[in-house]
Amino acid sequence: KAGVTQTPRYLIKTRGQQVTLSCSPISGHRSVSWYQQTPGQGLQFLFEYFSETQRNKGNFPGRFSGRQFSNSRSEMNVSTLELGDSALYLCASFGVNTEAFFGQGTRLTVV
Amino acid sequence: GENVEQHPSTLSVQEGDSAVIKCTYSDSASNYFPWYKQELGKGPQLIIDIRSNVGEKKDQRIAVTLNKTAKHFSLHITETQPEDSAVYFCAADGNNRLAFGKGNQVVVIP
């Protein structure tokens, strides 16, 4: 069974640009969550999607948005990038018993 | 919402010794407590989890204990090996999300 796939693995963007990250969950998993990981803050919850609906949202500004498609693949978008958005963005795919399985992450660097 | 705290932040152990990481949580309604291991350049990997209906769970050299009354749970690694060196995260469920501790850097000294 394939794991969680995140693309791209690395991105370098300039301040003010926007970026879209993609996550393909484990086959059969319908719930996807996104987390931002930084050295000082650990894993911070961004949002959770289930069956194309956002069920939960963390304390991030409106520049961070996401969506989920009918095949459960999810994308997150960050607009008007700031230096502080540099982080590892992780996607987690949830099984029926709440177990979360993470992808390798997308390393975003904003310069 | 759920708040998870993890101690200590860094732990160095001699190869072959045991390592223990403790986490506390705030929401008494939490029922699921996973532990993740993250190696450099990789995403967190689920290594063991426990649910509130049991007090202890073992899987080879790792074990997790849960004290619901005190709202804390711990990861125990026995006979540590160099490949156990990594960052370990604890988490607790609440409000349809997992809340994570800030991580614990474990260094196993050969």
Backbone of each chain as ProteinMPNN parsed JSONL, in Angstrom:
{"seq_chain_A": "KAGVTQTPRYLIKTRGQQVTLSCSPISGHRSVSWYQQTPGQGLQFLFEYFSETQRNKGNFPGRFSGRQFSNSRSEMNVSTLELGDSALYLCASFGVNTEAFFGQGTRLTVV", "coords_chain_A": {"N_chain_A": [[0.858, -1.194, 0.0], [0.681, 2.132, -0.955], [2.243, 4.954, 0.59], [1.702, 8.194, 2.111], [1.869, 10.778, -0.166], [3.662, 13.635, -0.895], [4.003, 16.548, -2.791], [5.665, 19.445, -4.178], [8.912, 18.182, -3.012], [10.734, 20.089, -2.228], [10.816, 23.655, -2.203], [11.516, 26.906, -3.327], [10.666, 30.152, -2.81], [9.819, 33.598, -3.475], [9.314, 36.427, -1.362], [5.976, 37.577, -1.153], [5.045, 36.112, -3.256], [2.894, 33.357, -4.256], [2.058, 29.974, -3.26], [1.428, 26.534, -3.992], [0.803, 23.479, -2.508], [0.814, 19.928, -2.665], [-0.951, 16.942, -1.705], [-1.291, 13.513, -1.587], [-3.29, 11.196, -0.145], [-3.157, 8.06, 1.72], [-4.457, 5.287, -0.006], [-7.927, 4.969, 0.178], [-8.168, 6.391, 2.52], [-9.963, 9.088, 3.839], [-9.682, 11.381, 5.25], [-7.692, 14.218, 5.675], [-5.06, 16.031, 7.068], [-3.254, 19.083, 7.564], [-0.086, 20.281, 8.588], [2.144, 22.691, 9.956], [5.577, 22.734, 10.386], [8.037, 24.038, 12.365], [11.297, 24.877, 13.706], [11.113, 26.172, 16.231], [8.445, 26.007, 17.029], [7.361, 23.481, 16.766], [4.917, 21.069, 15.647], [2.342, 22.611, 14.116], [-1.11, 22.819, 13.825], [-2.859, 23.207, 10.828], [-5.204, 22.833, 9.046], [-8.037, 20.596, 8.558], [-9.415, 18.21, 6.375], [-12.252, 16.439, 5.268], [-13.885, 14.292, 3.184], [-14.019, 16.296, 1.152], [-14.715, 18.542, 2.582], [-13.914, 21.19, 4.775], [-13.215, 20.515, 8.013], [-12.065, 21.44, 10.254], [-10.05, 24.041, 11.58], [-6.955, 25.605, 12.146], [-5.117, 28.139, 14.011], [-4.25, 30.109, 11.948], [-3.44, 32.744, 9.619], [-5.695, 34.086, 7.068], [-4.318, 33.847, 4.724], [-3.502, 31.336, 4.388], [-4.834, 28.562, 2.936], [-6.913, 25.808, 1.902], [-7.918, 22.817, 0.13], [-9.917, 19.966, -0.764], [-10.165, 17.262, -2.96], [-12.453, 15.161, -4.872], [-11.248, 12.691, -5.023], [-9.921, 12.487, -2.701], [-7.412, 13.624, -2.623], [-5.428, 16.401, -1.585], [-4.855, 19.914, -1.495], [-2.84, 22.634, -0.395], [-2.689, 26.138, -0.095], [-0.671, 28.993, -0.01], [-0.787, 32.375, 0.127], [0.689, 35.553, -0.769], [3.383, 35.327, 0.317], [5.426, 35.272, 3.259], [8.555, 35.818, 4.989], [8.514, 34.402, 7.351], [6.966, 32.212, 6.761], [8.497, 30.181, 5.955], [9.119, 26.834, 6.292], [8.607, 23.356, 7.181], [6.097, 21.694, 5.6], [3.653, 19.513, 6.445], [1.652, 16.748, 5.589], [-0.989, 14.756, 6.745], [-2.524, 11.618, 6.67], [-5.497, 10.056, 7.559], [-6.49, 7.061, 9.14], [-9.276, 4.771, 9.726], [-9.323, 4.326, 12.424], [-8.305, 6.535, 13.683], [-5.548, 6.695, 13.461], [-2.754, 8.522, 12.349], [-0.903, 9.078, 9.442], [2.032, 10.276, 8.143], [3.283, 12.219, 5.369], [6.406, 12.834, 3.594], [6.756, 15.484, 3.619], [6.865, 18.948, 2.532], [9.437, 21.081, 1.971], [9.489, 24.39, 2.381], [11.023, 27.317, 1.437], [11.233, 30.699, 1.92], [12.421, 33.54, 0.385]], "CA_chain_A": [[0.0, 0.0, 0.0], [1.51, 3.323, -1.034], [2.083, 5.876, 1.708], [1.26, 9.545, 1.807], [2.788, 11.411, -1.118], [3.59, 15.093, -0.939], [4.828, 17.164, -3.831], [7.026, 18.964, -4.374], [9.647, 17.992, -1.765], [11.413, 21.345, -1.891], [10.373, 24.84, -2.939], [12.061, 28.204, -2.932], [9.799, 31.207, -3.331], [10.159, 34.963, -3.074], [8.277, 37.119, -0.59], [4.897, 38.137, -1.951], [4.509, 35.11, -4.184], [2.007, 32.363, -3.666], [2.544, 28.61, -3.476], [0.453, 25.461, -3.822], [1.412, 22.199, -2.15], [-0.122, 18.843, -2.931], [-0.87, 15.765, -0.844], [-2.123, 12.366, -1.949], [-3.343, 10.345, 1.044], [-3.169, 6.604, 1.533], [-5.672, 4.863, -0.687], [-9.016, 4.613, 1.085], [-8.28, 7.374, 3.594], [-10.742, 10.231, 3.391], [-9.375, 12.55, 6.063], [-6.335, 14.74, 5.493], [-4.741, 17.228, 7.85], [-2.004, 19.759, 7.23], [0.629, 20.844, 9.723], [3.367, 23.448, 9.69], [6.597, 22.393, 11.361], [9.186, 24.933, 12.462], [12.137, 24.465, 14.834], [10.712, 26.712, 17.519], [7.018, 25.817, 17.346], [6.886, 22.107, 16.623], [3.895, 20.867, 14.617], [1.17, 23.45, 14.319], [-2.231, 22.369, 13.001], [-3.373, 24.193, 9.874], [-6.605, 22.493, 8.8], [-8.371, 19.198, 8.309], [-10.458, 17.995, 5.389], [-12.883, 15.118, 5.204], [-14.865, 14.248, 2.087], [-14.021, 17.582, 0.442], [-15.182, 19.619, 3.469], [-12.995, 21.562, 5.85], [-13.902, 20.222, 9.288], [-11.35, 22.037, 11.376], [-9.044, 24.995, 11.127], [-6.085, 26.095, 13.205], [-4.991, 29.59, 14.156], [-3.385, 30.681, 10.931], [-4.147, 33.807, 8.883], [-6.447, 33.701, 5.886], [-3.425, 33.603, 3.568], [-3.372, 29.874, 4.308], [-6.104, 27.947, 2.57], [-6.758, 24.456, 1.379], [-9.108, 22.186, -0.423], [-9.796, 18.524, -0.979], [-10.873, 16.829, -4.155], [-13.304, 13.977, -4.692], [-10.4, 11.5, -4.872], [-9.287, 12.7, -1.381], [-6.174, 14.418, -2.714], [-5.627, 17.717, -0.987], [-3.877, 20.96, -1.773], [-2.892, 23.835, 0.436], [-2.184, 27.311, -0.788], [-0.271, 30.132, 0.823], [-0.654, 33.566, -0.724], [1.485, 36.671, -0.246], [4.347, 34.668, 1.199], [6.29, 36.036, 4.154], [9.754, 35.067, 5.383], [8.142, 33.514, 8.449], [6.253, 31.029, 6.266], [9.492, 29.132, 5.694], [8.843, 25.728, 7.213], [8.284, 22.057, 6.584], [4.653, 21.509, 5.617], [3.382, 18.083, 6.51], [0.292, 16.293, 5.366], [-1.253, 13.495, 7.423], [-3.677, 10.883, 6.165], [-6.045, 9.384, 8.737], [-7.206, 5.815, 8.999], [-10.587, 4.734, 10.39], [-9.121, 4.278, 13.875], [-7.664, 7.796, 14.08], [-4.101, 6.728, 13.247], [-2.316, 9.483, 11.341], [0.328, 8.705, 8.745], [2.549, 11.492, 7.53], [4.149, 12.21, 4.207], [7.777, 13.311, 3.838], [6.725, 16.931, 3.788], [7.388, 19.886, 1.539], [10.268, 22.101, 2.606], [9.303, 25.679, 1.727], [11.921, 28.398, 1.837], [10.836, 31.992, 1.368], [13.596, 34.436, 0.411]], "C_chain_A": [[0.881, 1.227, 0.0], [1.216, 4.216, 0.159], [1.543, 7.206, 1.249], [2.314, 10.211, 0.919], [2.578, 12.909, -1.138], [4.513, 15.599, -2.038], [4.631, 18.673, -3.82], [7.719, 18.729, -3.027], [10.307, 19.286, -1.295], [10.902, 22.461, -2.799], [11.117, 26.053, -2.411], [11.215, 29.257, -3.615], [10.277, 32.554, -2.794], [9.0, 35.555, -2.281], [7.232, 37.724, -1.523], [4.294, 37.157, -2.946], [3.503, 34.216, -3.478], [2.53, 30.965, -4.011], [1.399, 27.622, -3.243], [1.192, 24.159, -3.585], [0.363, 21.107, -2.308], [0.13, 17.646, -2.022], [-1.821, 14.693, -1.364], [-2.129, 11.403, -0.761], [-3.239, 8.863, 0.685], [-4.506, 6.209, 0.926], [-6.733, 4.42, 0.322], [-9.193, 5.577, 2.244], [-8.993, 8.614, 3.079], [-10.437, 11.515, 4.154], [-7.916, 12.925, 5.897], [-6.172, 15.975, 6.369], [-3.404, 17.784, 7.393], [-1.411, 20.368, 8.496], [1.829, 21.641, 9.213], [4.365, 23.093, 10.777], [7.769, 23.362, 11.258], [9.984, 24.56, 13.687], [11.628, 24.962, 16.184], [9.309, 26.324, 17.965], [6.527, 24.385, 17.209], [5.878, 21.988, 15.488], [2.653, 21.666, 14.964], [0.087, 23.051, 13.319], [-2.733, 23.502, 12.118], [-4.861, 23.97, 9.613], [-6.758, 21.01, 8.502], [-9.522, 19.133, 7.321], [-10.952, 16.566, 5.452], [-13.964, 15.194, 4.135], [-15.101, 15.633, 1.494], [-14.478, 18.76, 1.299], [-14.132, 19.913, 4.53], [-13.723, 21.398, 7.169], [-13.299, 21.002, 10.448], [-10.287, 22.98, 10.835], [-8.237, 25.463, 12.324], [-6.003, 27.605, 13.182], [-3.961, 30.182, 13.199], [-4.162, 31.748, 10.162], [-4.805, 33.286, 7.612], [-5.597, 33.476, 4.64], [-3.22, 32.099, 3.351], [-4.754, 29.291, 4.005], [-5.846, 26.558, 2.012], [-8.023, 23.996, 0.705], [-8.835, 20.693, -0.584], [-10.677, 18.145, -2.159], [-11.638, 15.529, -3.896], [-12.484, 12.692, -4.549], [-9.569, 11.557, -3.584], [-7.942, 13.418, -1.448], [-6.451, 15.827, -2.197], [-4.524, 18.667, -1.438], [-3.986, 22.021, -0.691], [-2.201, 24.951, -0.312], [-1.791, 28.38, 0.233], [-0.062, 31.311, -0.118], [0.195, 34.611, -0.011], [2.502, 36.167, 0.779], [5.182, 35.663, 1.998], [7.486, 35.159, 4.537], [9.415, 34.023, 6.455], [7.36, 32.279, 8.029], [7.213, 29.902, 5.909], [9.346, 28.036, 6.736], [8.751, 24.433, 6.429], [6.773, 21.892, 6.716], [4.362, 20.021, 5.463], [1.902, 17.8, 6.314], [0.145, 14.948, 6.069], [-2.555, 12.912, 6.897], [-4.191, 10.026, 7.321], [-6.797, 8.116, 8.382], [-8.502, 5.841, 9.797], [-10.472, 4.735, 11.909], [-8.295, 5.449, 14.384], [-6.154, 7.813, 13.874], [-3.756, 7.685, 12.101], [-0.981, 9.053, 10.761], [0.787, 9.914, 7.933], [3.309, 11.222, 6.243], [5.52, 12.729, 4.593], [7.821, 14.821, 4.024], [7.23, 17.691, 2.583], [8.161, 20.953, 2.293], [10.143, 23.383, 1.811], [10.285, 26.689, 2.309], [11.485, 29.665, 1.133], [12.019, 32.954, 1.505], [13.197, 35.853, 0.009]], "O_chain_A": [[1.747, 1.362, 0.864], [0.1, 4.24, 0.677], [1.0, 7.336, 0.152], [3.504, 10.198, 1.233], [1.47, 13.396, -1.366], [5.646, 15.14, -2.19], [3.544, 19.146, -3.489], [7.145, 19.057, -1.989], [10.417, 19.534, -0.095], [10.601, 22.254, -3.974], [11.319, 26.205, -1.206], [11.063, 29.259, -4.836], [11.02, 32.639, -1.816], [7.841, 35.212, -2.514], [7.567, 38.308, -2.554], [3.174, 37.346, -3.42], [3.295, 34.312, -2.269], [3.334, 30.796, -4.928], [0.522, 27.848, -2.409], [2.082, 23.78, -4.346], [-0.829, 21.341, -2.107], [1.263, 17.373, -1.624], [-3.011, 14.944, -1.555], [-1.086, 10.853, -0.408], [-3.234, 8.479, -0.484], [-5.553, 6.736, 1.302], [-6.467, 3.602, 1.203], [-10.243, 5.59, 2.886], [-8.666, 9.129, 2.01], [-10.871, 12.599, 3.765], [-7.024, 12.08, 5.966], [-7.038, 16.849, 6.402], [-2.541, 17.056, 6.903], [-2.123, 20.894, 9.352], [2.435, 21.314, 8.193], [4.038, 23.145, 11.963], [8.405, 23.489, 10.212], [9.433, 23.985, 14.626], [11.708, 24.239, 17.177], [9.021, 26.316, 19.162], [5.367, 24.109, 17.515], [5.962, 22.707, 14.492], [2.001, 21.422, 15.98], [0.34, 22.957, 12.118], [-2.997, 24.608, 12.59], [-5.683, 24.831, 9.927], [-5.798, 20.286, 8.241], [-10.481, 19.899, 7.414], [-10.188, 15.622, 5.657], [-14.843, 16.054, 4.181], [-16.24, 16.079, 1.356], [-14.615, 19.871, 0.787], [-13.539, 19.002, 5.107], [-14.731, 22.06, 7.417], [-13.935, 21.198, 11.483], [-9.704, 22.748, 9.776], [-8.79, 25.692, 13.4], [-6.721, 28.27, 12.435], [-2.924, 30.693, 13.623], [-5.387, 31.678, 10.06], [-4.507, 32.187, 7.145], [-6.086, 32.979, 3.626], [-2.82, 31.659, 2.273], [-5.712, 29.515, 4.744], [-4.714, 26.191, 1.695], [-9.048, 24.678, 0.706], [-7.693, 20.233, -0.545], [-11.787, 18.652, -2.32], [-11.489, 14.893, -2.853], [-12.982, 11.705, -4.007], [-8.636, 10.775, -3.401], [-7.393, 13.783, -0.409], [-7.547, 16.365, -2.35], [-3.402, 18.249, -1.724], [-5.06, 22.276, -0.146], [-1.251, 24.729, -1.062], [-2.501, 28.624, 1.209], [0.745, 31.245, -1.046], [0.388, 34.55, 1.203], [2.468, 36.542, 1.951], [5.584, 36.719, 1.51], [7.44, 33.933, 4.426], [9.956, 32.918, 6.462], [7.117, 31.392, 8.847], [6.783, 28.792, 5.596], [9.443, 28.297, 7.936], [8.808, 24.412, 5.2], [6.235, 21.945, 7.822], [4.766, 19.375, 4.497], [1.033, 18.517, 6.809], [1.037, 14.103, 6.002], [-3.547, 13.617, 6.708], [-3.409, 9.347, 7.986], [-7.618, 8.087, 7.465], [-8.796, 6.828, 10.472], [-11.419, 5.104, 12.604], [-7.651, 5.342, 15.427], [-5.526, 8.85, 14.091], [-4.377, 7.662, 11.038], [-0.051, 8.708, 11.489], [0.03, 10.486, 7.148], [3.895, 10.157, 6.051], [5.778, 13.028, 5.759], [8.805, 15.368, 4.523], [7.929, 17.147, 1.728], [7.61, 21.645, 3.148], [10.634, 23.465, 0.686], [10.357, 26.882, 3.523], [11.38, 29.706, -0.093], [12.548, 33.155, 2.599], [14.043, 36.746, -0.029]]}, "seq_chain_B": "GENVEQHPSTLSVQEGDSAVIKCTYSDSASNYFPWYKQELGKGPQLIIDIRSNVGEKKDQRIAVTLNKTAKHFSLHITETQPEDSAVYFCAADGNNRLAFGKGNQVVVIP", "coords_chain_B": {"N_chain_B": [[-8.706, 24.318, 23.597], [-6.96, 21.146, 23.134], [-3.894, 20.79, 24.893], [-0.613, 19.875, 24.725], [2.214, 18.91, 26.477], [5.697, 18.295, 26.534], [8.419, 16.552, 27.954], [11.812, 15.562, 28.755], [13.298, 18.252, 26.753], [15.564, 17.566, 25.433], [17.413, 14.586, 25.372], [20.04, 12.609, 26.345], [21.448, 9.446, 26.059], [23.309, 6.556, 27.041], [24.32, 4.016, 24.799], [22.415, 1.09, 24.939], [21.281, 1.667, 27.368], [18.162, 2.726, 28.966], [15.552, 4.906, 27.719], [13.313, 7.457, 28.611], [10.49, 9.318, 27.881], [8.274, 11.842, 28.749], [4.908, 12.943, 28.553], [2.382, 15.4, 29.06], [-1.117, 16.123, 29.077], [-4.021, 18.202, 28.466], [-6.785, 17.971, 28.03], [-9.299, 16.149, 29.323], [-11.013, 14.607, 27.88], [-9.645, 13.435, 25.84], [-8.715, 10.529, 24.02], [-6.908, 9.111, 22.576], [-3.537, 8.428, 22.009], [-0.801, 8.896, 20.354], [2.643, 8.136, 19.425], [5.376, 9.548, 17.715], [8.222, 9.163, 15.606], [10.775, 11.08, 14.297], [13.097, 11.302, 11.85], [16.02, 12.922, 10.506], [15.197, 14.978, 7.807], [12.958, 13.586, 7.14], [9.434, 12.723, 7.272], [7.297, 12.587, 10.211], [7.064, 9.409, 11.805], [4.73, 7.034, 12.733], [5.106, 5.218, 15.651], [4.142, 3.902, 17.896], [1.073, 3.587, 19.667], [-1.54, 4.42, 22.022], [-4.662, 3.75, 23.549], [-7.341, 5.083, 25.547], [-8.501, 3.038, 26.992], [-6.676, 1.237, 27.888], [-3.742, 0.686, 29.939], [-1.092, 0.265, 29.37], [1.132, -0.481, 26.706], [3.064, -2.58, 24.613], [5.729, -2.936, 22.238], [8.054, -4.742, 21.091], [11.072, -3.252, 21.697], [9.987, -0.891, 22.56], [7.61, 0.868, 24.575], [4.53, 2.15, 25.795], [3.019, 4.004, 28.357], [0.05, 4.933, 30.091], [-1.535, 7.264, 32.123], [-4.49, 8.123, 33.008], [-5.747, 9.482, 35.034], [-3.852, 11.246, 36.057], [-3.335, 12.529, 33.755], [-1.121, 12.008, 32.004], [1.291, 10.536, 29.807], [3.768, 8.203, 28.768], [6.729, 7.413, 26.913], [8.728, 4.605, 26.563], [11.892, 3.464, 25.874], [13.798, 0.685, 25.56], [17.068, -0.839, 25.92], [18.616, 0.893, 24.184], [19.645, 1.878, 20.876], [21.98, 3.124, 18.402], [20.443, 3.815, 16.153], [18.102, 4.652, 17.238], [18.334, 7.281, 17.707], [16.802, 10.318, 17.259], [14.09, 12.67, 16.711], [11.395, 12.683, 18.887], [7.913, 12.758, 19.018], [5.024, 13.337, 20.944], [1.454, 12.996, 20.993], [-1.994, 13.994, 21.303], [-5.454, 13.332, 20.949], [-8.177, 15.508, 20.042], [-11.054, 17.445, 19.498], [-11.318, 16.644, 16.789], [-8.702, 16.706, 15.837], [-5.133, 16.205, 15.994], [-3.128, 17.129, 18.653], [0.138, 18.176, 19.136], [3.116, 17.575, 21.074], [6.133, 19.536, 21.597], [8.296, 18.109, 20.834], [11.079, 15.872, 21.33], [14.474, 15.605, 21.453], [16.316, 12.821, 21.075], [19.382, 11.447, 21.819], [21.517, 8.868, 21.211], [24.339, 7.64, 22.59], [27.105, 6.046, 21.309]], "CA_chain_B": [[-8.362, 23.074, 22.919], [-5.975, 20.277, 23.778], [-2.539, 21.299, 25.02], [0.277, 18.764, 25.052], [3.561, 19.331, 26.843], [6.604, 17.164, 26.421], [9.652, 16.776, 28.683], [12.608, 16.783, 28.578], [13.394, 18.625, 25.348], [16.704, 16.826, 24.898], [17.788, 13.471, 26.234], [21.189, 11.834, 25.871], [21.578, 8.182, 26.787], [24.357, 5.652, 26.587], [23.794, 2.863, 24.079], [22.088, -0.02, 25.813], [20.456, 2.143, 28.48], [16.764, 3.024, 28.638], [15.16, 6.311, 27.588], [11.903, 7.689, 28.944], [9.987, 10.65, 27.547], [6.959, 11.995, 29.372], [4.035, 13.99, 28.034], [1.151, 15.687, 29.776], [-2.146, 16.708, 28.215], [-4.944, 19.006, 29.264], [-8.183, 17.651, 27.789], [-9.631, 14.838, 29.888], [-11.813, 13.851, 26.909], [-8.756, 12.785, 24.861], [-8.742, 9.076, 24.147], [-5.941, 8.466, 21.686], [-2.238, 9.04, 22.309], [0.251, 8.285, 19.533], [4.022, 8.621, 19.472], [6.003, 9.579, 16.408], [9.677, 9.304, 15.521], [11.132, 11.815, 13.093], [14.521, 11.348, 11.517], [16.372, 14.107, 9.734], [14.783, 14.992, 6.41], [11.804, 12.714, 6.896], [8.225, 13.045, 8.004], [7.119, 11.792, 11.439], [6.606, 8.035, 11.597], [4.003, 6.485, 13.875], [5.84, 4.066, 16.175], [3.295, 3.189, 18.842], [-0.017, 4.423, 20.164], [-2.311, 3.815, 23.097], [-5.992, 4.333, 23.713], [-7.609, 5.315, 26.962], [-9.031, 1.863, 27.678], [-5.562, 0.406, 28.368], [-2.758, 1.47, 30.675], [0.256, 0.04, 28.862], [1.217, -1.23, 25.441], [4.469, -2.83, 24.279], [6.042, -3.433, 20.913], [9.48, -5.034, 21.104], [11.83, -2.457, 22.669], [9.287, 0.328, 22.948], [6.375, 0.709, 25.331], [3.887, 3.4, 26.181], [2.143, 3.888, 29.518], [-0.922, 6.013, 30.168], [-2.184, 7.511, 33.404], [-5.56, 9.057, 32.675], [-6.059, 10.304, 36.203], [-2.854, 12.305, 36.12], [-3.252, 13.083, 32.402], [0.197, 11.942, 31.397], [1.662, 9.283, 29.155], [5.217, 8.15, 28.606], [7.347, 6.482, 25.961], [9.889, 3.937, 27.135], [12.707, 2.731, 24.899], [14.804, -0.109, 26.277], [18.24, -1.299, 25.134], [18.712, 1.868, 23.093], [20.645, 1.652, 19.833], [22.233, 4.388, 17.686], [19.355, 4.145, 15.219], [16.999, 5.26, 17.99], [18.558, 8.729, 17.756], [15.794, 10.986, 16.432], [13.177, 13.506, 17.49], [10.174, 11.954, 19.207], [6.764, 13.618, 19.31], [3.81, 12.742, 21.464], [0.262, 13.713, 20.549], [-3.263, 13.592, 21.898], [-6.553, 13.751, 20.072], [-9.156, 16.417, 20.626], [-11.689, 18.31, 18.495], [-11.025, 16.159, 15.441], [-7.339, 16.982, 15.423], [-4.09, 15.762, 16.909], [-2.279, 18.194, 19.19], [1.463, 17.588, 19.328], [4.129, 18.192, 21.908], [7.14, 20.224, 20.801], [9.322, 17.165, 20.393], [12.186, 15.545, 22.221], [15.639, 15.111, 20.724], [16.997, 11.724, 21.782], [20.712, 11.141, 21.277], [22.078, 7.647, 21.782], [25.803, 7.73, 22.493], [27.65, 4.68, 21.142]], "C_chain_B": [[-7.321, 22.294, 23.676], [-4.598, 20.923, 23.771], [-1.645, 20.16, 25.483], [1.666, 19.31, 25.346], [4.459, 18.108, 26.972], [7.917, 17.503, 27.123], [10.489, 15.501, 28.701], [12.716, 17.153, 27.108], [14.547, 17.899, 24.668], [17.094, 15.754, 25.895], [18.943, 12.72, 25.607], [21.314, 10.578, 26.717], [22.718, 7.376, 26.194], [23.708, 4.469, 25.875], [23.58, 1.7, 25.041], [21.245, 0.371, 27.009], [19.026, 2.391, 28.001], [16.543, 4.531, 28.532], [13.672, 6.417, 27.885], [11.556, 9.134, 28.616], [8.565, 10.734, 28.073], [6.191, 13.144, 28.734], [2.828, 14.17, 28.943], [0.161, 16.32, 28.814], [-3.201, 17.359, 29.089], [-6.402, 18.565, 29.156], [-8.51, 16.238, 28.28], [-10.47, 13.991, 28.933], [-10.943, 13.153, 25.864], [-8.696, 11.291, 25.116], [-7.65, 8.364, 23.367], [-4.625, 9.207, 21.79], [-1.15, 8.336, 21.505], [1.618, 8.897, 19.799], [4.62, 8.513, 18.076], [7.505, 9.754, 16.555], [9.98, 10.026, 14.218], [12.638, 11.863, 12.94], [14.765, 12.517, 10.577], [15.918, 13.964, 8.284], [13.577, 14.132, 6.092], [10.584, 13.224, 7.65], [8.125, 12.197, 9.268], [6.548, 10.414, 11.113], [5.931, 7.536, 12.861], [4.724, 5.233, 14.37], [5.023, 3.254, 17.176], [2.188, 4.136, 19.27], [-0.76, 3.678, 21.268], [-3.653, 4.517, 23.188], [-6.352, 4.297, 25.188], [-8.147, 4.101, 27.706], [-7.942, 0.887, 28.146], [-4.539, 1.299, 29.068], [-1.348, 1.325, 30.134], [0.182, -0.764, 27.57], [2.68, -1.378, 25.082], [4.594, -3.304, 22.847], [7.563, -3.561, 20.841], [10.174, -4.15, 22.136], [11.119, -1.179, 23.103], [7.981, -0.004, 23.658], [5.823, 2.086, 25.625], [2.99, 3.109, 27.378], [1.246, 5.111, 29.58], [-1.516, 6.081, 31.562], [-3.255, 8.568, 33.172], [-5.908, 9.981, 33.838], [-5.127, 11.508, 36.272], [-2.696, 13.022, 34.782], [-1.804, 13.147, 31.919], [0.438, 10.574, 30.803], [3.138, 9.345, 28.798], [5.629, 7.107, 27.573], [8.601, 5.919, 26.606], [10.608, 3.186, 26.015], [13.78, 1.988, 25.68], [15.921, -0.519, 25.322], [18.478, -0.399, 23.926], [19.883, 1.56, 22.16], [20.86, 2.967, 19.091], [21.106, 4.783, 16.744], [18.102, 4.677, 15.925], [17.164, 6.771, 18.091], [17.623, 9.413, 16.758], [15.053, 11.987, 17.318], [11.88, 12.72, 17.673], [9.084, 12.94, 19.601], [5.646, 12.792, 19.929], [2.637, 13.572, 20.969], [-0.945, 13.188, 21.297], [-4.371, 14.098, 21.005], [-7.503, 14.671, 20.814], [-9.734, 17.287, 19.537], [-11.303, 17.924, 17.076], [-9.648, 16.56, 14.943], [-6.393, 16.345, 16.428], [-3.307, 16.987, 17.352], [-0.955, 17.556, 19.571], [2.26, 18.327, 20.398], [5.2, 18.78, 21.01], [8.307, 19.328, 20.39], [10.445, 17.008, 21.392], [13.315, 14.953, 21.391], [16.315, 14.033, 21.575], [18.311, 11.431, 21.07], [21.236, 9.907, 21.985], [23.576, 7.65, 21.519], [26.389, 6.327, 22.404], [28.703, 4.371, 22.203]], "O_chain_B": [[-6.852, 22.72, 24.731], [-4.183, 21.523, 22.779], [-1.898, 19.55, 26.522], [2.222, 20.077, 24.56], [4.048, 17.048, 27.445], [8.47, 18.585, 26.93], [9.906, 14.417, 28.663], [12.239, 16.387, 26.271], [14.505, 17.648, 23.464], [17.106, 15.982, 27.105], [18.845, 12.247, 24.474], [21.289, 10.641, 27.946], [23.046, 7.496, 25.014], [22.664, 3.979, 26.304], [24.45, 1.371, 25.847], [20.572, -0.47, 27.604], [18.718, 2.284, 26.814], [17.242, 5.324, 29.163], [12.877, 5.576, 27.466], [12.255, 10.06, 29.03], [7.757, 9.826, 27.876], [6.763, 14.187, 28.415], [2.32, 13.209, 29.521], [0.553, 16.977, 27.849], [-3.273, 17.109, 30.292], [-7.176, 18.764, 30.093], [-8.044, 15.253, 27.707], [-10.624, 12.789, 29.147], [-11.454, 12.355, 25.079], [-8.633, 10.839, 26.26], [-7.488, 7.149, 23.484], [-4.573, 10.432, 21.679], [-0.636, 7.299, 21.925], [1.739, 10.007, 20.318], [4.408, 7.536, 17.358], [7.993, 10.395, 17.486], [9.498, 9.631, 13.157], [13.355, 12.394, 13.789], [13.845, 13.031, 9.94], [16.211, 12.969, 7.621], [13.21, 13.963, 4.929], [10.696, 14.054, 8.553], [8.811, 11.18, 9.377], [5.669, 10.273, 10.262], [6.508, 7.612, 13.946], [4.932, 4.292, 13.604], [5.204, 2.041, 17.284], [2.357, 5.355, 19.234], [-0.621, 2.465, 21.423], [-3.765, 5.717, 22.937], [-5.743, 3.571, 25.973], [-8.241, 4.128, 28.933], [-8.243, -0.157, 28.725], [-4.476, 2.504, 28.824], [-0.492, 2.167, 30.406], [-0.699, -1.601, 27.376], [3.458, -0.433, 25.22], [3.711, -3.972, 22.309], [8.264, -2.589, 20.56], [9.901, -4.274, 23.33], [11.636, -0.457, 23.956], [7.338, -1.016, 23.379], [6.564, 3.066, 25.695], [2.29, 2.096, 27.411], [1.643, 6.201, 29.167], [-1.949, 5.069, 32.112], [-2.963, 9.763, 33.142], [-6.316, 11.125, 33.636], [-5.558, 12.636, 36.513], [-1.986, 14.024, 34.699], [-1.324, 14.194, 31.485], [-0.138, 9.578, 31.241], [3.684, 10.421, 28.556], [4.976, 6.079, 27.389], [9.432, 6.661, 27.129], [10.007, 2.381, 25.303], [14.58, 2.604, 26.383], [15.752, -0.545, 24.103], [18.534, -0.869, 22.79], [20.934, 1.066, 22.569], [20.0, 3.845, 19.147], [20.844, 5.972, 16.56], [17.153, 5.104, 15.268], [16.241, 7.469, 18.511], [17.653, 9.121, 15.563], [15.345, 12.13, 18.505], [11.342, 12.162, 16.717], [9.303, 13.839, 20.413], [5.363, 11.679, 19.484], [2.812, 14.723, 20.569], [-0.926, 12.089, 21.852], [-4.254, 15.153, 20.381], [-7.621, 14.624, 22.039], [-8.984, 17.823, 18.721], [-10.995, 18.788, 16.256], [-9.454, 16.735, 13.74], [-6.777, 15.995, 17.544], [-2.875, 17.789, 16.524], [-0.922, 16.526, 20.244], [2.102, 19.531, 20.599], [5.189, 18.556, 19.799], [9.204, 19.766, 19.67], [10.72, 17.901, 22.194], [13.144, 13.938, 20.715], [16.82, 14.313, 22.662], [18.336, 11.196, 19.862], [21.384, 9.894, 23.208], [24.02, 7.663, 20.37], [26.2, 5.511, 23.307], [29.265, 3.275, 22.215]]}, "name": "protein", "num_of_chains": 2, "seq": "KAGVTQTPRYLIKTRGQQVTLSCSPISGHRSVSWYQQTPGQGLQFLFEYFSETQRNKGNFPGRFSGRQFSNSRSEMNVSTLELGDSALYLCASFGVNTEAFFGQGTRLTVVGENVEQHPSTLSVQEGDSAVIKCTYSDSASNYFPWYKQELGKGPQLIIDIRSNVGEKKDQRIAVTLNKTAKHFSLHITETQPEDSAVYFCAADGNNRLAFGKGNQVVVIP"}
